[in-house]
Amino acid sequence: MHVLVIGAGLAGVTAAWELREAGHEVTVVDRGSEAATETSFANAGLVCPGHALPWASPEVPGMLLRSLFSDNQSYRLKPRLEWQMMRWGVRFLRQCTHGRMLENAAAKYRLCRYAQNCLHDVTEKAGLNYDSQRGGLLYLYGSEATLRKGVEEMKVVEDLGQEIRVLGIEEVVELDPAYSQSVGRMAGAVYCPTDESGDARVFCLQLAEACRERGAAFQFDCTVERIVADGKRVVSLVTSNGDVSADAYVLASGVEAPWLARRIGLDLPIYPVKGYSATFPVESVHRSPVVGGVDEDHLIAFSRLGDRLRVTSTAEIAGYDTSYRPEDFGYTVESFATLMPAAADFSRPEYWSCLRPMTPTGLPVVGPCRYGNLYLNVGHGHLGWTMACGTARLVADIIDGRQTEIPMQGMALH
């Protein structure tokens, strides 16, 4: 069967790999000049089932409200008179109860653990090398009070089977001596020894090449303008390079997906949430951490990627704008440089911003829809790197009529 995949980010390239491994003819189309040019280009680099708690939680509405009056918030709301934003916002707020947070966390954690195992399988089979680091991740807290609160929050994933260890500052330094520069600036950490990190863009580029070597075709600089359907099935795609058709289609185009889906009557509960990242060079004079993680007091994620340090923060609900100013990174860079002043050359940043395709629950939308040959693999939000290999395998199993290896709870399009 010929399957056409829309999108060459993490979701699309991993889907192409799984479908090619299953024996299908595969073509991937993407508007970029190569794989991973948008959301997958410069993300935090964390593969973190231990951090699978949903963004929608009882504390977040207050943080969004405070962001209307202060930019020094990791969650920011910039309201627009736009019905898609308002409708998504209502759906998001409905998920911010304790009960729904626990329900979503269970489904999200199960997917993340499954996907991490799939990532290891793909990495081994394709022979990939993407600056991966499998020594766990640290979730850092600046005070005893926030550490106690963090331990309580992490109990949700611990109860689901995640191994966690509570470390004092001395134990953190013993694990990774680079954290000695943070003594006096943090109280301790929750350590998830099975979490990991790596460069998602390099992974994507290498996996795309592995797909090509196995016979998959990629059409870059090819914008999908419209999906053509006859009421029951997708007939073709109208692209900037002409019409293309296949036996089946996988929609994996991130924040673009709702626009394409809407034109054939599908309502995807996805809205862009903007994130910011800064990447700094690491030289021999620096003391950069090998074990990455998250500064939980400031919600700043970081990872060592070879001779670079990636620092990311902010969830900004502000529409489809990807522009940025250097001052947009001020809070993030200043906070991290205070925590780890010798970690990198902070005077030489490479800035980036992207739009995460976010659902209200934090779970992606995966599987069939009312068109019999169109399958969805969208809405991975802030954990696309963690989830991608798992949802790709789920989609391939569904297309081939196999029983999925984990339940599809919370991922179906309603």
C-alpha positions in Angstrom: 0.0 0.0 0.0 1.2 3.5 -0.8 1.0 5.8 2.2 1.5 9.6 1.9 2.6 11.3 5.1 2.0 15.0 5.5 4.8 16.6 7.5 8.5 15.8 8.0 8.9 16.7 11.7 9.3 14.2 14.4 5.7 12.9 14.0 5.9 12.5 10.3 9.4 11.1 9.9 8.9 8.5 12.7 5.6 7.5 11.0 7.4 7.1 7.7 10.0 4.9 9.4 7.4 2.6 11.0 5.3 2.4 7.8 8.4 1.5 5.7 9.4 -1.1 8.3 5.9 -2.6 7.9 6.5 -2.9 4.1 4.5 0.0 2.8 5.5 2.4 0.0 5.9 5.7 1.7 6.1 9.3 0.4 6.6 12.3 2.8 5.7 15.8 1.8 6.7 19.0 3.7 6.9 22.7 3.1 10.3 22.9 4.6 13.6 22.5 2.7 14.5 19.4 4.9 13.2 17.4 7.8 12.6 19.2 11.2 12.6 22.8 10.1 9.8 23.9 12.4 8.7 22.7 15.8 11.3 19.9 15.9 14.2 22.2 15.0 15.4 23.4 18.4 13.3 21.9 21.2 14.5 21.3 24.8 15.9 17.9 23.9 14.3 16.1 26.8 12.8 12.6 26.5 11.0 12.6 29.8 8.2 10.2 30.9 9.0 11.4 34.4 7.8 14.9 33.4 4.5 13.6 31.8 2.2 15.7 34.0 -0.3 17.7 31.8 0.0 21.4 31.5 -3.7 21.6 32.3 -3.7 21.6 36.1 -5.4 23.6 38.9 -2.5 26.0 39.2 -2.3 27.1 35.6 -5.3 29.4 35.3 -3.9 31.6 38.0 -0.5 31.7 36.2 -2.2 32.7 33.0 -4.1 35.4 34.7 -0.9 36.8 36.3 0.8 36.8 32.9 -1.6 39.5 31.7 0.2 41.9 34.1 3.7 40.5 34.0 6.0 38.9 31.3 8.0 37.1 34.0 5.7 34.0 33.8 6.5 30.7 32.2 2.9 30.4 31.1 1.7 33.5 29.2 -1.6 34.4 27.7 -1.9 37.1 25.1 -5.6 37.2 24.3 -6.8 37.7 20.7 -10.3 38.2 19.3 -10.1 34.8 17.6 -12.7 32.1 17.9 -10.2 29.3 17.7 -8.2 30.6 20.6 -11.3 31.2 22.7 -12.8 27.8 22.0 -9.5 26.0 22.7 -9.1 28.1 25.9 -12.5 26.9 27.2 -11.6 23.3 26.5 -8.2 23.8 28.2 -9.7 25.3 31.3 -12.1 22.3 31.6 -9.1 20.1 31.9 -7.7 22.1 34.8 -9.4 20.1 37.6 -7.5 17.8 39.8 -9.5 14.8 38.7 -9.0 15.4 35.0 -5.3 16.1 35.5 -4.8 12.7 37.1 -6.7 11.0 34.3 -4.8 12.7 31.6 -1.5 12.1 33.5 -2.1 8.3 33.6 -2.8 8.1 29.8 0.1 10.5 29.0 2.6 8.7 31.1 1.7 5.3 29.6 2.2 6.7 26.1 5.5 8.3 27.1 7.0 5.1 28.5 5.9 3.1 25.5 7.3 5.7 23.2 10.6 5.8 24.9 11.0 2.1 24.4 10.1 2.6 20.7 12.7 5.3 20.5 15.4 2.9 21.7 14.3 0.3 19.2 14.3 2.8 16.3 17.7 4.2 17.4 19.3 0.7 17.4 17.7 -0.5 14.1 18.6 2.7 12.2 22.0 3.2 13.8 21.4 6.8 14.9 23.7 9.1 16.8 22.1 12.3 18.0 24.0 13.3 21.1 21.8 11.2 23.3 22.4 11.0 27.0 20.7 8.2 29.0 21.9 9.1 32.5 18.5 10.4 33.7 17.2 13.9 34.2 17.1 16.2 37.2 14.1 18.3 38.2 15.6 21.1 40.4 14.1 23.2 43.2 15.4 26.3 44.7 14.0 25.9 48.2 12.9 23.2 50.6 9.3 24.3 50.3 9.3 24.0 46.5 11.2 20.7 46.7 8.5 19.2 49.0 5.8 20.4 46.7 7.6 19.0 43.7 8.0 15.6 45.4 4.3 15.6 46.1 3.5 16.4 42.5 5.9 13.8 41.1 4.1 11.2 43.3 1.5 11.1 40.5 4.0 9.5 38.0 5.7 7.5 40.8 2.4 5.9 41.5 2.1 5.0 37.8 5.5 3.2 37.9 8.1 5.9 37.4 11.3 5.5 39.4 12.2 8.7 41.2 14.8 9.6 43.8 14.8 12.7 46.0 18.4 14.1 46.1 19.8 16.8 48.3 22.3 19.3 46.8 25.3 17.2 47.8 23.9 14.1 46.0 23.1 16.2 42.9 26.7 17.3 42.8 27.9 13.8 43.3 25.8 12.7 40.3 27.1 15.5 38.1 29.9 17.7 39.5 28.9 20.6 37.2 26.1 21.4 39.6 28.7 22.4 42.2 28.2 26.0 40.8 24.6 25.8 41.9 25.3 25.2 45.6 23.4 27.9 47.5 21.0 28.4 44.6 19.0 25.2 44.9 17.9 22.9 47.7 17.8 19.6 45.8 16.1 17.7 43.0 13.9 14.9 42.0 16.0 12.5 39.9 14.3 10.3 37.2 17.1 7.9 36.3 15.3 6.5 33.2 14.7 9.8 31.6 17.1 11.0 28.9 18.0 13.7 26.4 19.2 14.1 22.8 19.1 16.4 19.7 15.6 15.9 18.2 16.6 17.7 14.9 19.7 15.5 14.4 17.6 12.4 15.1 15.0 13.6 12.6 17.5 14.3 9.9 19.3 11.0 10.4 16.0 9.0 10.5 14.8 10.7 7.3 18.0 9.5 5.6 17.5 6.0 7.0 14.0 6.0 5.5 15.4 7.1 2.1 17.9 4.3 2.2 15.0 1.9 2.8 13.1 3.3 -0.2 10.9 6.1 1.2 10.5 9.2 -0.9 10.6 12.8 0.4 9.2 15.8 -1.4 10.5 19.0 0.3 9.5 22.6 -0.5 6.1 21.2 -1.2 3.2 22.9 0.6 0.0 21.0 1.0 -2.8 23.5 0.2 -5.8 21.3 0.4 -7.0 17.8 1.2 -9.5 16.6 -1.4 -12.1 14.1 -0.1 -15.2 12.6 -1.6 -17.2 12.2 1.6 -15.8 8.8 2.7 -12.2 8.8 1.6 -9.4 11.2 0.8 -8.8 11.3 -3.0 -5.7 13.5 -3.3 -3.7 16.4 -2.0 -3.5 19.7 -3.7 0.1 20.9 -3.3 2.3 23.7 -4.5 4.0 21.1 -6.7 0.8 19.7 -8.2 -1.7 17.1 -7.1 -0.5 13.9 -5.4 -2.4 10.8 -4.4 -1.9 7.5 -2.5 -3.9 4.7 -1.0 -3.8 6.1 2.5 -2.7 9.3 4.2 -1.2 10.3 7.6 -1.7 13.8 8.8 1.3 14.7 10.9 1.8 18.4 10.1 1.7 19.9 13.6 0.1 23.3 14.0 -0.8 23.4 10.3 -3.0 20.3 10.7 -6.2 22.0 12.1 -6.3 24.3 9.1 -6.1 21.4 6.6 -8.5 19.3 8.6 -11.1 22.1 9.0 -11.5 22.3 5.2 -12.8 18.7 5.1 -15.0 19.1 8.2 -12.7 17.7 10.9 -12.4 19.6 14.1 -9.0 19.0 15.7 -8.7 20.3 19.3 -5.2 21.8 18.6 -3.9 25.3 19.1 -0.4 26.7 18.9 1.5 27.3 22.1 4.7 29.3 21.5 8.0 28.2 23.0 11.4 29.9 23.1 14.8 28.3 23.0 18.4 29.6 23.2 21.4 27.5 22.3 24.9 28.4 23.6 28.4 27.1 22.7 30.2 25.0 25.3 34.0 25.0 25.4 36.6 23.4 27.6 36.6 26.3 30.1 32.9 25.7 30.8 31.3 23.5 33.4 28.2 22.4 31.5 26.0 19.7 33.0 25.9 16.3 31.4 22.7 15.4 33.2 20.0 17.8 31.9 16.6 18.6 33.3 14.3 21.3 34.4 14.6 24.3 36.8 11.2 23.8 38.2 11.0 27.1 40.1 11.3 28.9 36.8 10.1 26.2 34.5 13.3 26.3 32.4 14.3 23.1 30.6 17.9 22.4 29.5 20.1 19.8 27.9 23.6 19.3 26.9 23.8 18.5 23.2 27.5 17.7 22.4 29.3 21.0 22.4 26.1 23.0 22.8 23.8 23.8 25.7 20.1 24.1 24.9 17.9 26.2 27.3 14.1 26.5 26.7 11.2 28.1 28.5 7.8 29.7 28.2 4.4 28.5 27.0 2.8 31.5 25.3 -0.7 31.3 24.0 -0.6 34.1 21.4 -1.8 32.7 18.0 0.3 31.7 15.1 3.1 34.3 15.4 6.6 32.8 15.4 8.5 36.1 15.6 10.7 37.0 18.6 12.9 39.7 20.0 16.2 39.2 22.0 14.4 40.6 25.0 11.9 37.7 24.9 14.7 35.5 26.1 15.9 37.7 28.9 14.0 36.1 31.8 15.0 32.6 30.7 18.6 33.2 30.1 19.1 35.4 33.1 17.4 32.8 35.4 19.5 29.9 34.0 22.8 31.8 34.0 22.2 32.7 37.7 21.7 29.0 38.4 24.7 27.8 36.4 26.9 30.8 35.6 29.8 28.7 34.1 27.7 26.3 32.1 28.2 27.9 28.6 29.2 31.1 26.8 26.0 33.0 27.4 27.2 35.9 25.3 26.8 33.9 22.1 23.2 32.8 21.9 21.4 31.3 19.0 17.7 32.1 19.4 14.7 30.2 18.2 10.9 30.2 18.7 8.4 27.6 17.5 4.7 26.7 17.8 3.8 23.6 19.7 0.6 21.9 18.5 -1.1 21.6 21.8 -4.3 19.8 22.8 -6.3 20.7 26.0 -5.5 17.3 27.6 -1.8 17.2 26.5 -2.5 13.9 24.7 -2.0 13.8 20.9 -4.8 12.9 18.5 -3.9 9.6 17.0 -5.8 7.1 14.8 -8.6 7.0 12.3 -11.2 9.6 11.5 -14.4 9.6 9.4 -12.5 9.3 6.2 -11.6 5.7 5.9 -8.0 6.2 4.5 -6.9 9.2 6.5 -5.1 8.7 9.8 -4.1 11.3 12.4 -0.8 11.7 14.2 -1.0 15.3 15.5 -1.1 17.4 18.7 2.0 16.2 20.5 2.5 19.5 22.3 5.5 20.0 24.5 6.4 16.3 24.5 6.7 15.6 20.8 10.2 14.3 21.2 9.2 12.0 24.0 6.0 10.7 22.3 6.8 10.6 18.6 8.2 7.1 18.1 5.3 5.7 20.1 2.5 7.4 18.2 4.2 6.5 14.9 4.1 2.8 15.9 0.4 3.1 17.0 -0.5 4.6 13.6 1.3 1.9 11.7 -0.5 -0.8 13.8 -3.9 0.8 13.2 -3.3 1.1 9.4 -2.3 -2.6 9.3 -5.3 -3.6 11.4 -3.1 -4.8 14.3 -4.0 -4.5 18.0 -2.1 -1.6 19.5 0.3 -2.5 22.2 -1.1 0.1 24.6 -4.7 1.4 25.0 -5.7 4.4 22.9 -7.4 6.1 25.8 -7.7 9.9 25.3 -6.2 9.9 21.8 -9.2 9.4 19.6 -10.8 12.3 17.7 -14.3 12.9 19.0 
